């Protein structure tokens, strides 16, 4: 199976149907099946609470999910990817949309831009699957600006001889430039200019499905192409993803909570662009636990299984050596009295392997002392990234016996 086939995430049946419809369009010029596709196969489209449609995924770990939250597909785009941004609407804006999918995130960005600005907007949309982009043409537009995105997608699909007939009639405004890349985002990002983007939307289906799009090396490319005041937004609250951003030179903060129990992640070279700290326990686990070992893809060319297997091995090597075991969420109990004796024994057994005698030892208090100054509203001096890096340093000192209590 090719990387492209493995990377696409839409349902197998709709993937085959979409390819068949556009193959027929290419061979005969017949547009009837494309025009009627949604009505004919609407069982494959999932109506979300705000009236916009999502699509079912292929079966992953014996589960079929949708590409968007049931709370609202287009609302998710506005809440998670537009609301956190701090655009200067008096200046031109450039956005990189990774895993552009149906085009909702870019469409939300266009709507927001047209409401606030008369300057120029450039969006580079990247998606590996032609069929997924084609689904963006077939789904009803949730907002008028989606028709603009559809036009750009259709033009590129025709250029690449996937579609044959131009059906989208929307005109792309003169001050908006939409560039569509249908390829592996890792290859795209290496060709992009330095210091080019005000925002990056990172929206792969999941870290376990596409760890290559959450790797430390991929984030280092983001650090190169984003502006100093730029913001990256992603839906995930994953510890390895957040740790990867920090290792790549970003500051991190909490993203909006929408359709999930936890907020997503925001990253920026400038801590002043990030308003809210991560939850305390998230900071502690990222700083101290093997769960925060990042995904690695040194050549930006490894497959998902290789990356996941390498991370599993690295976690094993780090556990009890450079990181506290993530078992029973051990690090979050540092500095706390524990009433559950059975759990306490397990936690303190893990801690002693890192030269930490107990949860209430001087070593434990020293490591997490920085959390005493925790504030939900962060600033350039007191923020999640600072606390995480400081706790990492303190753990290393304790483990190496550099601190005498």
C-alpha positions in Angstrom: 0.0 0.0 0.0 1.3 3.4 -0.9 1.9 6.2 1.7 -1.0 8.1 0.1 -3.4 5.2 0.4 -2.4 4.6 4.0 -2.6 8.3 4.9 -6.0 9.1 3.6 -8.7 8.7 6.3 -12.2 8.9 4.6 -14.4 5.8 4.5 -13.3 3.1 2.1 -16.6 2.9 0.4 -17.0 6.7 -0.2 -13.3 6.8 -1.3 -14.0 4.2 -4.0 -17.3 5.9 -5.0 -15.7 9.3 -5.3 -12.9 8.0 -7.4 -15.4 6.2 -9.7 -17.5 9.3 -10.2 -14.6 11.4 -11.2 -13.1 8.7 -13.4 -16.4 8.6 -15.3 -16.4 12.4 -15.5 -12.9 12.2 -17.1 -13.8 9.5 -19.6 -17.2 10.7 -20.7 -17.7 14.3 -19.5 -20.8 13.1 -17.7 -21.4 15.4 -14.7 -24.7 13.9 -13.6 -23.3 11.6 -10.9 -21.2 14.4 -9.5 -24.1 16.8 -9.3 -26.4 14.2 -7.7 -23.7 12.5 -5.5 -24.7 14.0 -2.2 -28.4 13.1 -2.6 -27.6 9.6 -3.9 -25.0 8.8 -1.2 -26.0 11.0 1.7 -25.7 8.1 4.1 -22.0 8.6 4.0 -22.3 12.2 5.1 -22.9 13.0 8.8 -25.1 16.0 9.8 -23.6 17.8 12.8 -25.4 19.9 15.3 -24.7 23.3 13.5 -26.2 22.0 10.2 -22.9 21.4 8.5 -21.8 18.0 7.2 -18.9 15.8 8.0 -17.8 12.4 6.6 -17.2 9.1 8.1 -13.6 7.8 8.5 -12.4 4.5 7.5 -12.3 1.9 10.2 -9.4 2.6 12.6 -8.8 0.3 15.5 -12.2 -1.3 14.9 -13.9 2.1 15.1 -15.5 4.4 12.6 -15.5 8.1 13.5 -16.3 11.3 11.8 -13.8 13.8 10.5 -15.3 16.5 12.7 -17.0 16.8 16.1 -20.7 16.1 16.2 -21.1 19.5 17.9 -20.6 21.3 14.6 -18.1 20.8 11.7 -17.9 24.4 10.5 -18.3 25.7 14.1 -15.2 23.7 15.0 -13.2 25.5 12.3 -14.2 28.9 13.7 -13.7 28.0 17.3 -10.5 26.0 17.2 -8.7 27.6 14.3 -10.0 31.2 13.9 -10.9 32.4 17.3 -7.4 31.9 18.9 -5.7 33.9 16.2 -4.5 37.5 16.7 -4.3 38.7 13.1 -3.4 42.3 12.3 -6.1 43.0 9.8 -4.4 46.2 8.5 -1.7 44.0 7.0 -1.6 41.1 4.5 -2.2 37.7 6.1 -0.7 34.3 5.1 -2.0 30.9 6.4 -0.8 27.4 6.0 -3.6 24.8 6.2 -2.2 21.3 6.8 -4.7 18.5 6.1 -7.1 20.9 4.6 -9.6 18.0 4.0 -13.1 19.4 3.0 -11.8 23.0 3.1 -13.7 24.1 6.2 -10.8 25.6 8.0 -9.7 27.7 5.0 -13.3 28.7 4.4 -13.7 29.9 7.9 -10.5 31.9 7.5 -11.8 33.5 4.4 -15.1 34.4 6.0 -13.3 36.0 9.0 -10.8 37.9 6.7 -13.5 39.3 4.4 -15.4 40.5 7.5 -12.5 42.4 8.9 -9.9 43.3 6.2 -9.3 44.9 2.8 -5.7 43.7 2.7 -4.5 40.5 0.9 -5.0 37.0 2.1 -2.9 34.0 1.0 -3.8 30.4 2.1 -1.7 27.4 1.2 -4.0 24.3 1.5 -2.2 21.0 1.8 -4.0 17.6 1.6 -2.5 14.3 0.4 -5.8 12.8 -0.9 -7.4 13.9 -4.1 -10.6 12.0 -3.1 -10.8 13.8 0.2 -10.5 17.2 -1.5 -13.1 16.0 -4.0 -15.5 15.3 -1.1 -15.2 19.0 -0.3 -16.8 19.7 -3.7 -19.6 17.2 -3.1 -20.6 18.3 0.4 -23.1 21.1 0.8 -21.4 24.4 1.6 -21.9 25.3 5.2 -21.0 29.0 4.6 -20.9 31.0 1.4 -17.1 31.3 1.6 -16.8 27.5 1.2 -17.8 28.1 -2.5 -14.6 30.1 -2.9 -12.6 27.3 -1.5 -14.4 24.8 -3.7 -13.4 26.8 -6.8 -9.7 26.6 -5.9 -9.9 22.9 -5.1 -11.7 22.2 -8.3 -9.2 24.1 -10.4 -6.4 22.1 -9.0 -8.2 18.8 -9.4 -8.8 19.7 -13.1 -5.1 20.7 -13.4 -4.1 17.3 -12.1 -6.6 15.5 -14.4 -8.7 14.2 -11.5 -11.8 16.3 -12.4 -12.7 17.2 -15.9 -15.5 19.7 -15.8 -15.6 23.1 -14.1 -18.9 23.3 -12.2 -18.0 25.7 -9.4 -19.1 29.2 -10.4 -17.8 31.2 -7.4 -15.2 33.9 -8.1 -12.1 34.1 -6.0 -11.7 37.7 -4.9 -8.7 39.5 -6.3 -7.2 40.1 -2.9 -7.4 36.3 -2.0 -4.9 33.8 -3.2 -5.6 30.1 -2.6 -2.8 27.7 -3.4 -3.8 24.0 -3.4 -1.1 21.3 -2.8 -2.1 17.7 -3.2 0.8 15.8 -1.7 2.6 14.8 1.4 2.7 17.9 3.7 6.2 17.0 4.8 7.5 17.5 1.3 5.4 20.7 0.8 6.7 22.4 4.0 10.4 21.9 3.0 9.9 24.0 -0.1 8.2 26.9 1.7 9.9 30.2 2.4 11.2 31.2 5.8 9.2 33.5 8.0 6.2 33.4 5.7 3.0 32.5 7.7 0.9 34.3 10.3 -0.9 31.1 11.2 -0.6 27.4 10.7 -3.7 25.2 11.0 -2.6 21.6 11.9 -5.6 19.3 11.5 -4.6 15.7 10.8 -7.1 13.0 11.9 -5.1 11.7 14.8 -1.6 11.5 16.1 -1.7 7.7 16.0 -3.0 7.7 12.5 -0.4 10.3 11.3 2.4 10.7 13.8 4.6 12.0 10.9 2.5 15.2 10.9 3.1 15.7 14.6 6.9 15.0 14.6 9.6 17.1 16.2 11.3 17.5 12.8 8.0 18.6 11.1 7.6 21.2 13.9 11.1 22.4 13.3 10.0 23.2 9.7 7.0 25.1 11.1 9.4 27.1 13.3 11.3 28.1 10.1 8.3 29.1 8.1 6.2 30.9 10.7 6.6 34.5 11.6 7.8 35.5 15.1 4.2 36.5 16.1 2.6 33.7 14.3 0.3 31.1 15.9 -0.1 27.4 15.3 -3.5 25.9 16.2 -4.3 22.2 16.6 -7.1 20.3 18.2 -5.0 17.8 20.1 -4.0 18.0 23.8 -1.5 15.2 23.3 1.6 15.3 25.6 4.1 14.2 22.8 2.7 16.8 20.5 3.0 19.6 23.1 6.5 18.4 24.0 7.5 18.3 20.4 6.5 22.0 20.0 8.6 23.0 22.9 11.6 21.0 21.7 11.2 22.7 18.3 11.5 26.1 19.9 7.9 27.1 20.4 6.0 28.3 23.5 2.7 26.6 24.1 -0.6 27.4 25.5 -4.1 26.1 25.9 -6.4 26.1 22.9 -10.2 26.5 22.9 -12.4 23.7 24.3 -15.0 22.7 21.7 -16.7 19.4 21.3 -14.2 17.7 23.6 -13.4 17.6 27.3 -10.0 19.1 26.9 -8.7 22.2 25.1 -6.5 21.9 22.1 -3.0 23.3 21.8 -1.6 26.6 20.6 2.0 27.2 19.8 4.0 30.4 18.9 7.6 31.6 19.0 6.3 34.5 21.0 4.8 33.6 24.5 2.8 36.9 24.5 0.6 35.5 21.7 -0.7 32.7 24.0 -3.2 33.7 26.6 -3.9 30.6 28.7 -1.7 28.1 30.5 -2.1 24.3 30.1 -3.7 22.6 33.2 -1.1 22.0 36.0 -1.2 18.2 35.6 -0.5 18.5 31.9 2.5 20.6 32.5 3.9 18.1 35.1 3.4 15.1 32.8 5.0 16.9 29.8 8.0 17.9 31.9 8.6 14.7 33.8 6.9 11.7 32.3 7.9 9.3 29.4 4.4 9.9 28.0 5.8 13.2 26.6 8.5 11.6 24.4 7.9 13.3 21.1 7.4 11.6 17.7 10.5 11.7 15.6 10.9 11.5 11.8 14.5 12.5 11.1 14.4 12.4 7.3 10.8 13.6 7.1 10.1 10.4 5.2 9.3 7.6 7.6 6.0 5.7 7.6 3.6 5.8 10.6 4.5 2.4 11.9 8.2 3.2 11.9 7.7 6.4 13.9 5.3 4.8 16.4 7.6 1.8 17.0 10.7 4.1 17.5 8.8 6.2 20.0 7.7 3.1 22.0 11.3 2.0 22.2 12.5 5.5 23.2 9.9 5.7 25.9 11.1 2.3 27.2 14.7 3.5 27.3 13.8 6.8 29.0 11.6 5.3 31.7 13.4 5.3 35.1 16.5 6.8 33.4 15.7 10.3 32.2 11.9 10.3 32.8 9.5 9.3 35.5 7.4 6.3 34.6 4.0 7.4 33.2 2.4 4.3 34.9 -0.6 5.4 37.2 0.2 9.0 36.2 3.1 8.9 38.7 4.4 12.5 38.3 1.2 14.2 39.1 1.4 13.1 42.7 4.6 14.9 43.4 4.2 17.2 46.5 0.9 15.5 47.5 -0.1 13.4 50.5 -1.6 10.1 49.3 -4.4 8.3 51.2 -4.6 5.3 48.9 -1.9 3.1 50.3 -1.9 0.6 47.3 -1.6 3.4 44.8 1.0 5.2 47.0 3.3 2.1 47.0 3.2 1.9 43.2 3.8 5.7 42.8 6.7 5.8 45.2 8.3 2.6 43.7 8.5 4.5 40.4 9.8 7.7 42.1 12.6 5.9 44.0 14.0 4.8 40.6 14.6 8.5 39.9 16.2 9.3 43.3 12.9 10.7 44.7 12.2 9.0 48.0 8.5 9.9 48.3 5.8 12.2 47.0 6.4 14.5 49.9 10.2 14.4 50.0 12.3 17.5 49.6 13.2 16.2 46.2 9.6 16.0 45.1 8.8 19.5 46.4 11.9 20.9 44.7 11.0 19.5 41.3 7.4 20.9 41.2 8.0 24.0 43.3 7.7 26.1 40.1 4.0 25.1 40.0 3.4 27.2 43.2 3.4 30.3 40.9 1.0 28.7 38.4 -1.5 31.1 36.8 -4.2 30.2 34.4 -3.6 33.5 32.5 0.0 33.3 31.3 2.4 36.0 30.2 5.9 36.3 28.8 7.5 35.5 32.2 5.1 33.1 33.8 3.8 30.5 31.4 3.5 26.8 30.7 6.7 26.6 28.6 8.8 28.2 31.3 7.4 25.9 34.0 7.8 22.7 31.9 11.5 23.5 31.0 12.3 24.4 34.7 10.8 21.1 36.0 12.8 19.2 33.4 16.0 20.8 34.6 15.2 20.0 38.2 14.3 16.4 37.5 17.7 15.9 35.8 19.5 17.5 38.8 17.7 15.2 41.2 18.3 12.1 39.2 22.0 12.9 38.8 22.4 13.7 42.5 23.4 17.3 41.9 21.1 18.6 44.6 21.8 17.9 48.3 18.8 18.3 50.7 
